[in-house]
């Protein structure tokens, strides 16, 4: 590594570590509420993570010993009015069994008023961080409608007696897909890491297309319920994909020595003996074998381009499961799920395209500036930062 890069890399790695910790704090988090009209009012289920609940409590109320207090506070944040009259909750909220990391709370409401129903969600601490809230309303006849709430739109309306009034459109989900890509720091960092060593526009097209096709396939399979992977190992593997790609970039620039592959395998082996965390020991053994073979193949390849396209596809499958987490929890009927899925996926692709159109010209300008004097040390330092971010996410998601 050149002297300038040797100075820049540790500083950038430290900055990336701090920024990734900050970005992990509810950036673009998602919460849900599911409503079903009843003669008295409505039944509601609210779904969110323990971290989101703790942020809403703004104190120690979300600690295990105060779960009932937190639930009652939550009941006061997710409310409904009928004909302008606030509906009253019937009894205490009930904790319902759910798959981690989700917490699911259920209660019923009674409405004295008649007329238009208005659902309000006072999740300002989350909304201010870019979070969204999905509302799904069932009018009791089997028809359902969904709305997306945020800081600018914290409430939504339905007709009298709960009859559905409109819903989120294809373009709402397209916008959600764009925002999810741009606020999903892990996915965006991976796309940027793919571009760092690309020398020609044709290579960029191959890498981005491969990643796009792969994550579109697994996004569809997961959102449609064909495959339902555990989100914990998926998120950890996304961190691994970023760490490996950052290490690979630095390794290719540094001359393909033995240190970087050894570092990767050693780190995975330490995680293996530490119990494997969310990924598990069997999967970690697979990652060790995968990493060993991957670096061996790259070491023999005269041109790494085709192998990098293959790795973009392989990790794209994993990232697709990460994207699908947004859609999988919506409980949308099939008639609405397909257009929502198409809109969301297209939004992800547009967001991804926007990242490429901004980053690629900047990288080309850096390559041309002053005869490329700063290109190599800058890319080495950026790759070190990518690796630091990926390692942070991997460790936190495995053992956090």
Secondary structure, 3 states (H helix, E strand, C coil): CCHHHHHHHHHHHHHHHHHHHHHCCCCCCEEEEEEEECCCEEEEEEEEEHHHHHHHHCCCCCCHHHHHHHHHHHHHHEEEEECCEECEEEEEEEEECCCCCEEEEEEEEECCCCCEEEEEECCHHHHCCCCEEEEEEECCCCCEEEEEECCCCCEEEEEECCCCCCCCCHHHHHHHHHHHHHHCHHHHHHHHHHHCCCCCHHHHHHHHHHHHHHHHHHHHHHHCCCCCCCHHHHHHHHHHHHHHHHHHHHHHHHCCCCHHHHHHHHHHHHHHHCCCCCCCHHHHHHHHHHHHHHHHHHHHCCCCHHHHHHHHHHHHHHHHHHHHHHHHCCCCCHHHHHHHHHHHHHHHHHHHHHHHHHHHHHHHHHHHHHHHCCHHHHHHHHHHHHHHHHHHHHHHHHHC
